[in-house]
C-alpha cells in the first residue's frame, strides 16, 4: 500500500510540474491592433498596480492611458535581492532611457534606493538593479506579446504601447509601484 501511495504522490507531482512548465512556455499571443488616439505632451506620473497588472499614465493629475502589464516571474512582495523575480514596490523616478535595449525600448527606474543597498549590505547579498519599463524581447516579432509574468523584475508592455510611453515619458518622471 505504501508503494502505491508513493507512486500516486509522484504522479501528482509530475502532473503539477507539467502544468507549471506548460504555463511558462505557452506561446505568445497576437494583440489587438486598433490604437487609441495618440497622447500629446509629457506625462507627469506613472502608477503601477502589481495585483491588478495595470499601469496608468497621468497628465494634469488625471489618468490618460491604462495598460495591461507583465511583471517579474514571482511578483508578490517587494524586491529584496538579485534574482528573486520580484518587481520592487515604492516611489521611483525614471533616471535613464535605453533605445538599444534587449527589449523594445526601456525606461530605467532608480532602483535600488539607498535603503535597499543598506539592507542588502547588512544581509550580505546583492539588492539587484536594472529595473525597467520596457516592451517585448527584441527577438519576438512586433505585434506579439509573451503571456503571464515573465520578466526578471521589470514591467513589460507591448511594443506599440512602449513606443507610446517612450514618446511622452521624460527622465525625471515619477513612478509609483503599488503591491
FIFI-872795 format. One record per atom (N, C-alpha, C): residue in three letters; z, x, y. Coordinates in pm, whole numbers, plus 50000, padded with zeros to 5 digits. Layout:
<rs>
ALAZXY
...
</rs>
This chain:
<rs>
UNK500005008349881
UNK500005000050000
UNK500005008750126
UNK500805019650128
UNK500835028450244
UNK499465034450273
UNK498745038050167
UNK497425043850184
UNK496475033650248
UNK496565021150205
UNK495745010650263
UNK496055008650411
UNK497335008450448
UNK497725006850588
UNK497245018550674
UNK497365030550619
UNK496885042350690
UNK495385041450714
UNK494645037450612
UNK493205035950623
UNK492855025350727
UNK493585014450727
UNK493375003750825
UNK493635008750967
UNK494705016150987
UNK495035021651119
UNK493935031251165
UNK493475039951077
UNK492395049251111
UNK491115041851147
UNK490845031151074
UNK489655023151101
UNK489735016951241
UNK490885011151274
UNK491045005251407
UNK490975015851517
UNK491545027651495
UNK491435038551592
UNK489995042751612
UNK489255043851504
UNK487855047651511
UNK487035037251588
UNK487285024551561
UNK486595013751633
UNK486965014351781
UNK488235016351813
UNK488665017251953
UNK488005028852025
UNK487955040451960
UNK487285051952021
UNK485805049252040
UNK485205041951948
UNK483785038351961
UNK483555029652084
UNK484435019952108
UNK484305011452226
UNK484465019552355
UNK485425028752355
UNK485635037152474
UNK484405045852499
UNK483885052052394
UNK482695060552409
UNK481505052352457
UNK481345040452404
UNK480215031952444
UNK480325028152591
UNK481545025452639
UNK481695021752780
UNK481425033652872
UNK481745045652827
UNK481505057552910
UNK480025061152915
UNK479285058152811
UNK477895062152802
UNK476935050352812
UNK477355039552876
UNK476465028152893
UNK475345032152990
UNK474145026652968
UNK473015030853050
UNK473165026153194
UNK472535033453288
UNK472555029053427
UNK471865015553441
UNK472215008253543
UNK471624995053566
UNK470794995253694
UNK469764986953696
UNK468954985553817
UNK469784978053922
UNK469564981354047
UNK470314974954155
UNK469384965954234
UNK469914955054290
UNK469064946154369
UNK468524953454492
UNK467314949754534
UNK466664957154641
UNK466694950954781
UNK466894937854799
UNK466814932754937
UNK467934938455025
UNK467584947155120
UNK468624953155204
UNK469074943855316
UNK470334945155356
UNK470804937555473
UNK470214943555600
UNK470354936755715
UNK469844942555840
UNK470514956055866
UNK469784965655922
UNK470364978955943
UNK471524978756043
UNK472454987856018
UNK473574989756112
UNK473094998056230
UNK473654995456345
UNK473375003556463
UNK474685009056516
UNK474615019956588
UNK475825026156641
UNK476565033756533
UNK477795037656563
UNK478635045156469
UNK479785036556423
UNK480245039356299
UNK481445032556250
UNK482655040256299
UNK483755033256317
UNK484985039556364
UNK486005041456253
UNK485825033656145
UNK486815033956037
UNK486165029355908
UNK486655035155799
UNK486245031055665
UNK487515027755588
UNK487535016155523
UNK488685012155442
UNK488215010455298
UNK488885017555208
UNK488565017055066
UNK489735010754993
UNK489445000254917
UNK490454993454836
UNK490124996454690
UNK490925005454631
UNK490635010154496
UNK490674998754394
UNK491704990654396
UNK491844980054296
UNK490684970254300
UNK490164967454418
UNK489044958154434
UNK487694965054418
UNK487694978554408
UNK486444986454402
UNK485554982554519
UNK486154982854640
UNK485454978454760
UNK485654988354874
UNK484584990754950
UNK484644999055070
UNK484044991055185
UNK484754991055298
UNK484264984055417
UNK484124993755533
UNK483034992155609
UNK482834999655733
UNK483204990555849
UNK483884996355950
UNK484344988656065
UNK483734993856194
UNK483324984456279
UNK482904987356416
UNK483634977356506
UNK484164982156616
UNK484914973656710
UNK486014965756639
UNK486664971856540
UNK487774965656470
UNK487374955056369
UNK486084952956348
UNK485624942456256
UNK484804948556143
UNK484954943156020
UNK484134948255911
UNK482664944355933
UNK481784954255920
UNK480354951755940
UNK479554953655811
UNK480144959855712
UNK479434961855586
UNK480464963955475
UNK480184958055358
UNK481044959255241
UNK480204964155124
UNK480744973755049
UNK480034979554934
UNK480924979154811
UNK480294977454694
UNK480974979454567
UNK480964994554541
UNK482064999754488
UNK482185014254470
UNK482595017854328
UNK482335030254294
UNK482875036354172
UNK483875046954217
UNK484895049054136
UNK485955058554169
UNK486055069254062
UNK487145076954069
UNK487435086953967
UNK487615080253832
UNK487425087853725
UNK487445082053591
UNK488805076953545
UNK489885080453614
UNK491205074253591
UNK491755070353728
UNK491285059253783
UNK491515056253924
UNK492915051553963
UNK493705046653868
UNK495025041353905
UNK495945052653947
UNK496625050654059
UNK497565060554109
UNK496925070454205
UNK497755077754275
UNK497325087454375
UNK496945100754308
UNK495985107454362
UNK495575120554310
UNK496745130254323
UNK496985137954217
UNK498055147854218
UNK497545161954196
UNK496565163254107
UNK496135176654069
UNK494665176754031
UNK494125188854033
UNK492745191153994
UNK492505185853852
UNK491425178353834
UNK491045173753702
UNK491715161053654
UNK492565154653736
UNK493245142553687
UNK492355130153696
UNK491175131153758
UNK490255119853764
UNK490675108853858
UNK491665111453942
UNK492165101254034
UNK491545102954173
UNK491395091754242
UNK490935091654380
UNK492185091354467
UNK492285100454566
UNK493505100854647
UNK493705088054728
UNK494945085654768
UNK495295074054850
UNK495915079054979
UNK495705071755088
UNK496285075255217
UNK495265075155328
UNK495625082055437
UNK494785082955557
UNK494075096355558
UNK492775096155576
UNK491965108255577
UNK490975107755692
UNK490265118755710
UNK489225119755812
UNK487995125955749
UNK486815121055788
UNK485575127455746
UNK485525140855818
UNK485495151855740
UNK485525165155803
UNK484295173755775
UNK483345168455696
UNK482115175955671
UNK481045166655616
UNK479795170855634
UNK478635163455584
UNK477795173155501
UNK477355168855384
UNK476575177555297
UNK475295170455255
UNK474205173955319
UNK472905168155285
UNK472295174455161
UNK472855185655113
UNK472325192454996
UNK473255191254876
UNK474015180854870
UNK474995178654764
UNK474325176554629
UNK475085178154521
UNK474605175054386
UNK474485159954366
UNK475055152454459
UNK474965137854460
UNK474245134154588
UNK473595122654589
UNK472765118954704
UNK473615117854830
UNK473525128054913
UNK474285129355038
UNK475785128655010
UNK476595134555095
UNK478035133355076
UNK478765135755207
UNK479835128055225
UNK480725129155340
UNK482085133455287
UNK482545145255330
UNK483795150855279
UNK485025145555348
UNK486085143555270
UNK487385139455324
UNK488295151555333
UNK489215151355427
UNK490145162455447
UNK491315162055348
UNK490975160955220
UNK491955161955112
UNK491765175555049
UNK492835182755012
UNK494245178755017
UNK494855180955156
UNK495825172755185
UNK496615173855308
UNK497685184655286
UNK498305189455393
UNK499365199555377
UNK500475195455280
UNK500865182755283
UNK501925178255192
UNK501455178555046
UNK500155176355022
UNK499615177354885
UNK499655191854838
UNK499315201054926
UNK499335215354892
UNK500765220054864
UNK501725215354946
UNK503125219154929
UNK503655214154795
UNK503375201454763
UNK503825195554636
UNK503225203254518
UNK501925206254527
UNK501265213454418
UNK501815227554402
UNK502065234354514
UNK502605247954507
UNK503995247754443
UNK504815237854480
UNK506155236854421
UNK506075233854271
UNK505035226354230
UNK504885223054089
UNK504085233354011
UNK503485243054081
UNK502735253554014
UNK501365249153964
UNK500725239854034
UNK499395235453991
UNK498465234154112
UNK497195231954086
UNK496155230654188
UNK496045215954228
UNK496135212554360
UNK496055198554400
UNK494645192754391
UNK493655201154366
UNK492275196354366
UNK491715196354507
UNK490535191554521
UNK489875191154651
UNK488465185954635
UNK487635188154735
UNK486245183654733
UNK486145168854700
UNK486865160654775
UNK486765146154760
UNK485755141254863
UNK484755133854814
UNK483645129354897
UNK483355114554877
UNK482705108754976
UNK481995096154961
UNK480545100454939
UNK479935096254829
UNK478575100854801
UNK477785090454722
UNK476485093354706
UNK475605084954628
UNK475635088854482
UNK474575085554413
UNK474455087954270
UNK474045102454244
UNK474195107054118
UNK473755120754087
UNK472265122554120
UNK471915134054172
UNK470515136454210
UNK469565135154092
UNK470035137353970
UNK469165136353852
UNK468815121753819
UNK469545112253874
UNK469295098053847
UNK468235092953943
UNK467205086153894
UNK466165081053984
UNK466735071454088
UNK466185071954207
UNK466605062954315
UNK466405048454267
UNK467335039854302
UNK467265025854260
UNK468105022754138
UNK468705033054077
UNK469605031053964
UNK471005035654003
UNK472005030253934
UNK473375034953956
UNK474115035353825
UNK475025044853813
UNK475875045853696
UNK476905034653700
UNK477265029553584
UNK478245018753575
UNK479655024353565
UNK480625016353607
UNK482025019653589
UNK482495030753681
UNK483705035553656
UNK484305046453733
UNK483955059453664
UNK483185067853729
UNK482625079653663
UNK482805092653741
UNK483295092153864
UNK483405104453943
UNK484645112253901
UNK484785124153957
UNK485975132353929
UNK487095129454028
UNK486915119354114
UNK487915115654214
UNK487275111054343
UNK485965112054351
UNK485225107954471
UNK485005092854473
UNK484345088354578
UNK483965074354596
UNK482445074154594
UNK481855066354503
UNK480395066154489
UNK479825052354518
UNK478665052454583
UNK477895040454613
UNK476455042854568
UNK475575033154588
UNK474165035254555
UNK473555044854657
UNK472395050354624
UNK471735059654716
UNK471315052654845
UNK470805040454835
UNK470405033054956
UNK471615030555045
UNK472735026754984
UNK473965024655061
UNK474425037655125
UNK474325048655051
UNK474775061555105
UNK473915065755224
UNK472615063055220
UNK471765066255335
UNK472215058355458
UNK472575045755437
UNK473055037455548
UNK474385042755602
UNK475315045855513
UNK476625051055553
UNK476455064355626
UNK475625073155573
UNK475355086255631
UNK474875085055776
UNK474005075255801
UNK473385073555933
UNK474385069156040
UNK475485062856000
UNK476395057056100
UNK477805062956097
UNK478025073256015
UNK479375078755999
UNK479435093256046
UNK479995095556164
UNK480105109356214
UNK481345116456160
UNK481345129556173
UNK482565137256145
UNK483645132056239
UNK484855130656187
UNK485965125456265
UNK486275110856234
UNK485415104056160
UNK485655090156124
UNK486895089256036
UNK487765079756067
UNK488995077655989
UNK488685069755863
UNK489335073755752
UNK489155067355623
UNK490535064155566
UNK490745051655533
UNK491995047355467
UNK491665043755324
UNK492365049855229
UNK492185046555088
UNK493465039855039
UNK493325027255004
UNK494465019254957
UNK494455018454804
UNK495655016554745
UNK495725015254598
UNK494855003854545
</rs>
